[in-house]
């Protein structure tokens, strides 16, 4: 496994690759990464034309907690709670 590369470093590497005529081999040597990483990051950026494509999003969506109480009590959750309360009142 290679060294950990920050988001800002990825941007720097891709900018360097683009400036140097897609020389992935030289970028790999200069930045101490693999050829395939330099290639993959450059391709991601070129396809999306957006630097955020280089962000690592692994594991970020799973187990996400609601941002605030309003999101936690969405209209669907409010209806479910009202239905449960109504059921309890009617069956006491």
C-alpha positions in Angstrom: 0.0 0.0 0.0 1.3 3.5 -0.9 1.6 6.5 1.3 -1.5 8.5 2.4 -2.0 11.4 0.0 -4.2 14.4 1.1 -6.8 16.0 -1.1 -4.7 19.1 -1.6 -1.7 16.9 -2.6 -3.9 15.1 -5.2 -4.8 18.5 -6.7 -1.2 19.5 -6.8 -0.2 16.2 -8.5 -3.0 16.4 -11.1 -2.1 20.0 -11.9 1.6 18.9 -12.3 0.6 16.0 -14.6 -1.6 18.3 -16.8 1.2 20.9 -17.0 3.8 18.3 -18.0 1.9 16.6 -20.9 0.4 13.7 -18.9 3.8 12.4 -17.8 2.5 9.9 -15.2 5.8 8.1 -14.8 7.7 11.3 -13.9 4.9 12.4 -11.6 5.0 9.0 -9.8 8.7 9.5 -9.2 8.5 13.2 -8.2 5.6 12.7 -5.7 6.5 9.2 -4.5 3.3 7.6 -5.7 2.4 4.9 -8.2 1.9 5.5 -11.9 -1.6 4.1 -11.6 -2.6 6.6 -8.8 -1.4 9.6 -10.9 -3.3 8.3 -13.9 -6.5 7.5 -11.9 -6.6 10.9 -10.2 -6.0 12.7 -13.5 -8.7 10.7 -15.2 -11.2 11.4 -12.4 -10.5 15.1 -12.7 -10.7 15.2 -16.5 -14.0 13.3 -16.6 -15.7 15.4 -13.9 -13.9 18.7 -14.7 -14.2 19.2 -10.9 -11.6 19.0 -8.2 -14.0 17.5 -5.7 -13.9 14.3 -7.8 -10.6 13.7 -6.1 -12.1 13.5 -2.6 -12.2 10.2 -0.8 -15.8 9.4 -0.1 -15.4 5.8 1.1 -17.6 5.1 4.1 -19.1 8.6 4.3 -22.8 7.8 3.7 -23.3 4.8 5.8 -24.5 5.4 9.4 -25.0 9.1 8.8 -26.8 10.8 11.7 -29.4 13.5 11.1 -27.8 16.9 10.9 -30.4 18.6 13.2 -33.6 17.9 15.0 -35.7 19.2 12.0 -34.2 16.5 9.7 -34.6 13.9 12.4 -38.3 14.7 12.6 -39.1 14.6 8.9 -42.8 14.8 7.8 -42.8 11.0 7.4 -41.5 10.5 10.9 -44.0 13.0 12.3 -46.9 11.1 10.6 -45.6 7.8 11.9 -45.5 9.2 15.4 -49.0 10.7 15.1 -50.4 7.4 13.9 -48.8 5.6 16.8 -50.1 8.1 19.3 -53.6 8.0 17.8 -53.6 4.2 17.9 -52.6 4.2 21.6 -55.4 6.7 22.4 -58.0 4.7 20.6 -57.1 1.4 22.2 -56.7 2.4 25.8 
